[in-house]
Structures are given as structure tokens and as C-alpha cells.
Amino acid sequence: MSRLLRPVVLLLLTGGIGLSLAGCPGRNPNGGGGTNADSQTKRIVILTNGDDPFWDACEAGTNKAVEELGLAGQGYSVTFDRADFSDKGQVDKIKQYAMQKNLVGFGISVFNPDSPAVAKELKTLRERGVKVITIDGEINREKYRDSRFAYIGTDNVIAGRELGKAAQALLPQGAKFAFFVGNTGAANAILRMEGFQSGAGKSFQEIERLEDRGDVPTARKNVQDALDRHPEINALVGIWAYNTPQMVAVVKDRNLREKEKVFCFDAAEASIAGMRDGNVDVMVVQNPYQMGRVGVKLLKALVEDDQKVIQEMYPSYSQEGTNDLFRTEVRVVIPDAATPVKKETFEPETIFMDLKEFEAWLKERNLQSS
């Protein structure tokens, strides 16, 4: 090849590579890469607090909403993305998406509700005209309520109280227990723990609450350390989805099942297996599938100013009290009818299921966890 032709060929080759990369799809089938979106497409983003199987069901619900609402045919692109259980990770993600001029809707599960940096970035999006909601993980409403339009997710006080009532039914004489969670300062964690203590009553004594910052090995070590320091503990309470499999593993390793009761939030696949094997007593299960499905529906309605949908979800909307909260379903799941935990223990709105019924519910939705 001549020296004169070589630069031209190289230029054509590198240009071709650039074009090829620009056309590569993102990780998410609905446009998850997020960096080369068509400027004519209206982008909606759902960002989690971290990467955990809990979010698989939420992503499935998101995709279901895309299908049901026919969003692809209406010029929308929906991205489901996962942060890394850190303030910085969420801030970096928000800034990344803020660079896209076609971003119209943003839903986020806030990792740290007191993060001024996250609140600032969300307010910046709103000031630009982007519709912002929180899903599952709420911002500190006293400080930063105006950084989002509304919240979709579990009423964590009620959910915590239901788990506490179940614990009281199983251990009417009371217990000494420990909480295990990713972040003790997260809004959902605080409210669940407060609710649990309220539902369980004064005969339940909290010994420790330990956080792992989303690190699974630390989560397991926390269980080991708590039991080493406090052999009087006879109940373990998992607040985030991945905590329960770690509690189950430690209890099995130490052959403590007859002594320890295991109570948990969320139905991770390993937690479901743990209940099936007789190692989990009660699960209070959220509905992340519903969160994703309804979250996309609300963001679309906000973008299009569809007041019918907005008012159905928030009939007395205002950023005061609970008027900007949309409560998703809560389930109490028990192993079988032999447990002393009964349906009448709980609030009428709480869905009560045994494990077989719950697994059938999951199968209908092609889910492995919730």
C-alpha cells in the first residue's frame, strides 16, 4: 500500500469503527447503555440504590410497563440501571444521565436519604423540567422533599410493624434480637426497624443493629460477630434482601436453628429456599415488580401531564403529610398452616400467603424473587 493511501485508509477504518461503536446497543434491552440515545427519543430512567437480585423483579415490572403502555411505539426509551450502594455512585449516575438532553423522567431508589449531593442533583433535574420520583428508597422528606414529585413504594412503618407482630406471635414470651441491614441511616431501614419494635412490643429487646454497606461478606461477618458477642440473642431480623441468606447460613453452620428465629424483609431466592428448608420463620415481602410497573406509568403520566393517572394515584396530592406517597403491596409469607402466625394478626390490606401460594404467585409473573 502506498504511503499516500495509507492515512486515507486508516481514517476510513477508524471512522467506521466509531460508527460501529456508536450503534452498539446498551446493556438494557430498552436502551440501558444510555450514552448514544436518539435525541428524538424521550428517555425515562429507573436507578436503583445498588445491584441486588431484589431489583430483578422491579426491572421485570419496568419492562412489563414498557410493553403494556406501548412506549417504544410512542417515542420513549426506558433504561433500568443499578448503582453501587454509595452516595458517589448515585451522584455519578445522575450526572451521567443529566447530560442527555432527551431525559424526561427519572425514578431513583435513594441509598442515603440525607445525602445533600443526591438531593442537589435531583433538584437540578427538576429545574430542567425532568420529572423525578423516588421508588422504594425515599429521600429525607423533612429536608429534601421538593427534590422529587412523589414516592412509590412500601409503607415501611406498616411493613415493619407486620413483621414485629409475626415475631410476637412466634415468641410471645419476648426475645433478644439483632437487626442486620445495608445502611442503618437509610429511610426504609429506619422505618422498618421502628415498625418492627412497635409491632413486637416491649418484650422484644434490641441488642444490636449492624450495617454492611451492601457488602455480602461483611453482612455474614456481622451475623457471626453479633452471635459471638451476645450469645443471649435468640432472634435475627434481616432488613434488606441479601441479609437473610447470610443469617440462614450462619445459623446452619453453627447448628443454632432450634435456638434462633429468623425474620426477614423481602423474598430473595435464597430466602425462599431457606423457608422451604425450614430455616426462615416469616418473610414480609414487598412488591418491587409493582414498583417498577407503576413507576414507569407515573413518569409517563407526569411527562404528558396526564392528570387522570396522576389523580388516581395521588387523589389528594400535596407535598405534605402522606399525600405524596403511593403505597405498594405488602405480603406476609409463612411456611405453612402449622405456624402460630395467623392472618387475623395483620392489617386487612396486608396480603397473607403460605409459601406454596407465594411461589405460585411468583411463577405467574416469571419471577424468582420479590
N, C-alpha and C positions, 0 to 999 in steps of 0.2 A: 504493500500500500504506500502511495507517495506521501511525503511529509505534508504536502499541501492539503491532501484529502483527509488526513488523519484527524485534525481538530474538528472538521465538519462532522465526521462520523461520530466522534466522541460526543459532540454537542447533541447530535440526534439521539444517540443512545441514552445519554443522561436525561435528556428531556423526556424520552419515552419512559424511563424508569420513574421519573417524577409523576408523569401522568398515571402510570400504573399504580403507584402508591396512593395518589390522591383518590383513586377509585376504589380502594380497598374498603370493604365493609368493616364496621366496628364489631366489638365482641357481642353486643346485644343485637338480636335479630331485628329489633325495632330501631336500630340506629345507635347502639351503645357506645361506639367509639367516640362520637361527639365532636370531632375536630374538623370534619370536612362536609358538614351538612349543607345541603342545598339551601341557599338563602331564601328561597321561596317557601320552604317548609317551616311550619310552626313547630318548634321543639318544646316538648314537655319532659322534664327530668324528675326522677324519683331517686333520692340519695339516702342510703342507709347510714347508720352510725358505725357499722363495721361489717366484716364478712363472716357470716354465720349461717348455717342451714335454716335457721328461723326465717331468714329472708327469702328462701326459695319459694315459700308459699305466697309471700307478698308479690314476688316477681310473677308468679303464675296468675295471681289476681290482676296484676297490671296488664299482662298480655291478654287476659280474658276481656278486660275493658276495651283494649285496642280493637279486638275482634268484634265485640258487641256493638260498639259505637261506630264502627266502620271508619276509624280515624285515618287509616292510610289513604282512603279514598277522598278524605276531606282536607288533605294537605298537612296532616300532622305527622310528626315523628316522635316516638316515645322512647326514652332511654331509662334503663334501670341500672343504677351504678352503686357501688359499695365503697364506703370509706374504710378507715383502719383503726377505729376506736381511739381517735385522738382529735383534739381541737384543731391542730395544724392540718391534719389530713382532710378534715371537713372544710376548713377555710380554703385550702389549696384547690379542692374540687369546686367549691362555689366560684372562686375566681376564674377557674378554667372555663366553666360554663358561662360565666358572665361575659366572657369575651365574644360569645356567639350572639350576633345581632338578632338572630331569629328565635332566641329563647323567649318563650311567652309564659311558661308555667313551671314552678319549681316546688317540689314536695321534699321535705327533709325530716329524717328521724334524728333529732339533735342528740349528740353524745353528751355534751356538757351544757346543761341549761343555763349556767351562769357565765358562759363564755361571751365577753363583750365583742370579741373579734367575729365570732359567728353571727351574733346579733347585728353587728355593723354591716356585714356583707349582705345579710338578708334584707336589711332596710335599704341598702343601696339598690338591690334588685327591685324592690317595691317602688322606689322613687323613679326608677327607669320604666316602670309600667309592667314589670313581670309580676304575675300572680304567685303568691307564696303561701304555702300551708305547711304545718307540721304534721307528721304522721308517726304515731307510736311514741316517739321521744319528743316531749314538749320543751319549749323554751321557758325560762323563768317568766311567768306571766306578770309578776309584780314589776319586774324591771324592763322586760323587752316585749311585752305583749303586742306592741304595734309593729314588730318586725315580721309578723305574719298575719294573714287574714283570719285563720281559724285552725283548730286542731281536729284531727281524726284519729281515733284510737280507743283503747281500753280506758274505762274509768278505773284507774289503778287503785284508788282507795277501796272501791267496792270489790275489785278482784282480790286485793289483799285481805279484806275482811272475810270474803268467802273461803279463802284458804285457811284463815285463822279459825273460822267456825268448824271446818272439817277437822283441823288439828284438835280442837276441843272435843269433838265427838269421838275421836280415836283415843285421846288421852285426857279423859275427864278429870283425872287427878292432877293434871298440870304437867309441865315439862321444863327442862332447862335446854335451851336451843341456841343455835348459831345461824346467822344469815351469811350467805355467800352470793357475791354479785360482782359484776364487772366494774361498776363505778358507784360508790356509795353516795355520791353527790348528784347522780342523775335523777331527774324529776320522777321518772317511773319507779326507780328503785326506792326513793324516799317515801313515795306514796304507798307503794306495795308493802313496805316494811311497817309503816304506820298502820295501814289497814289490817295487816296480819295481827299485830299486837292488840288492836281493838277487838277483832273477831275472836282471838284465842282467849282473851281475858287475863285477869291479874295472876292466875295460877301459872301462866307461862312466863318464864324469866329469861330474858335475853342475856346471853353470856358474852357473845362476840358478834361483830359484823365485819367481814373481811372482803376486801376488793382485790381484783386480779388484773384490772385494766385491759380485759379482753384476751389475756394470755392463758391458754388452756393448762400448760404445766403449772403455772402459778395457782390456777384455780384448784388443781388437785392437791398441791402442796398446802394450800390454805386449809383444806379439809383435814389433812393429816396433822397439821400444826394445831388446829383447834382441838382435835381429839386428844393429842398429846398433852396439851396444856390443861385441858379441862375434861378429865375422864367422866365427870358427872353429866356431861351433855348426853341427852337421850333423844334429841330430835334435830334434824338438819333441814334447813329451808333454803332451797335454790331460787334465786330471784331472776336470773337470766337463763336463757335456754340451755346453754352449754354447761351450766353449773351442775345440773342434776346428774349427767353421766359421770362426772368426777366424784360426786358424793357416793353414787352407787358403787363405783369401782373401789373406792377406799373401804367402804363398809364390807364389801365382799372379800377384799384382800385380808381384812382383819377379822373376818368371821364375826361381825357385830350385828348382824341383821336382827337377831332376837331382841337386842337392846335398843337399836336405833330406828326411829320412824323417819321416813323420807317424804318430805312435802316439796312440791315444786310448782313453778310457773312455766308454762309453755311445754309443748309436746315435741321435743327433739326426737328424732328417730331412735336414738339410743335410750331415751327415757321411756318411750313406748315399749321397747323391748324389755327394759328394766321392770316395768309394771307387769308385762306378760310373764316374766320370770319370777314375780313375787317380791321384787326389790324396791318398788315405789308404791307408796300408800295412796296418794292423791295428787292429781295434776289439775291446776287451774289453767285453762287453755285460752289464749287469745285467738283472734281470727285475723292473722296477717293477710290471708287471701282476700278477705273483705276490705281490709285497709287499702291494699293496692288497687283493687277494683273500684272502690268508692273514691279513692284519692284522685285517680285519673278522671273519673266522672266529674268531680268537683272542679278540678283545674280547668277542664274544658268549658264547664259552665261559667266559670269566672272570666275566662278569656273571651267568651262570646256574650257575656252579660245575660246569661240565661237565668232570669230571676225565678222562674218556676222551680228549677232544680235547686237553686240556692235556698229558696224559702222552704222547700220540702225538707232539706237537711237541717236548716237553721231557722225555724219558724219565728223566733224572736231574737234574731241576730243583733248582738252588740258586743263590743269588747269589754264586757263587764260580767262578773259572776260566771255562770256556766253557759251563757248564751252563744259563745263561740266554740263550743265543744260538741263534737259528734261522736257518740259512744258506739263502738263496735261490740260485737257479741263476746260474751264470756261463757265458757263451759267449765263445769266441774266434772272431771273424769275419775271414776273409781274402778278398781279391778273387777269386781262382780258384786252380786247382791248380798254376799256374806259380810261385807263391811258394815260397821255400825253407822257409817256416814249415809244419811238418807236425804232424799230430795227436799223434804219439807224443812230441812235445816236452812235452806238458802232463799234468796230473794226470788220472787216469781219470774223475773226476767232472765235469771240465770238458767242456762241450759244444762240439764243433768243427764249424764250418759255413763253407761258402763263401758269397759274397754272395747268389747266387740262392737257395740253401737258406734263408738267413736272411730274405730278402724274402718267400718263400713262407710262412715261419713267422709273420711279421708279418701277412700278408694273412689267414691263417686266423683271426686274432684281431681283425681290423679295426683294426689299429694302423698308425700312420705312423712310429713311432719306439719306442725302448726304452732 
